């Protein structure tokens, strides 16, 4: 066996490998826009003990994301 010194891998190469592992595990990467004010409304609803019912808000996904984030802290 030889003692070859391998150069450190670049951040881009490590990120590429990570993405490949996650895809193989069944995940997909999705970026989305979150409306800050609506997210804050969802957080406040979670603090107030209200149920996860985002329908009728400006952006249901943002509201639900805020609610879930806040519930995760409790």
C-alpha positions as CSV (number, residue, x, y, z in Angstrom):
1,X,0.0,0.0,0.0
2,X,1.3,3.4,-0.8
3,X,0.9,6.5,1.4
4,X,-0.5,8.8,-1.1
5,X,-1.4,12.2,0.2
6,X,-4.7,13.3,-1.4
7,X,-5.3,17.0,-1.8
8,X,-8.3,18.3,0.1
9,X,-11.6,18.1,-1.8
10,X,-13.2,21.4,-2.8
11,X,-16.4,22.6,-1.2
12,X,-18.2,22.2,-4.5
13,X,-17.1,18.6,-4.8
14,X,-18.3,17.8,-1.2
15,X,-21.6,19.6,-1.9
16,X,-22.1,17.7,-5.1
17,X,-21.5,14.3,-3.3
18,X,-23.9,15.4,-0.5
19,X,-26.6,16.2,-3.0
20,X,-26.1,12.9,-4.8
21,X,-26.5,11.0,-1.5
22,X,-29.6,12.9,-0.6
23,X,-31.2,12.3,-4.0
24,X,-30.4,8.6,-3.7
25,X,-32.2,8.6,-0.3
26,X,-35.3,10.0,-2.0
27,X,-35.0,13.7,-1.2
28,X,-35.3,16.6,-3.7
29,X,-34.0,20.1,-3.2
30,X,-36.7,22.8,-3.5
31,X,-36.1,26.5,-2.9
32,X,-39.1,28.7,-2.2
33,X,-40.0,32.2,-1.2
34,X,-41.5,32.8,2.3
35,X,-43.6,35.9,3.0
36,X,-42.1,37.2,6.3
37,X,-45.1,38.9,7.7
38,X,-47.3,35.9,7.1
39,X,-44.7,33.6,8.6
40,X,-44.7,35.8,11.7
41,X,-48.5,35.5,11.9
42,X,-48.1,31.7,11.8
43,X,-45.5,31.8,14.6
44,X,-47.8,34.0,16.7
45,X,-50.7,31.6,16.2
46,X,-48.5,28.7,17.4
47,X,-47.6,30.7,20.5
48,X,-51.3,31.4,21.1
49,X,-52.0,27.7,20.9
50,X,-54.1,27.9,17.7
51,X,-54.3,24.9,15.4
52,X,-52.4,24.5,12.1
53,X,-55.1,26.1,9.8
54,X,-53.3,28.4,7.4
55,X,-56.1,28.7,4.8
56,X,-57.4,32.2,4.2
57,X,-54.1,33.8,5.0
58,X,-52.0,35.8,2.4
59,X,-49.6,32.9,1.9
60,X,-50.7,29.5,3.4
61,X,-47.2,28.0,3.0
62,X,-45.5,30.8,4.7
63,X,-48.0,30.8,7.6
64,X,-47.6,27.0,8.0
65,X,-43.8,27.3,7.9
66,X,-43.9,29.9,10.7
67,X,-46.4,27.8,12.8
68,X,-44.2,24.6,12.4
69,X,-41.0,26.5,13.2
70,X,-42.5,27.9,16.4
71,X,-44.0,24.6,17.5
72,X,-40.5,23.0,17.0
73,X,-39.2,25.4,19.6
74,X,-41.8,24.6,22.2
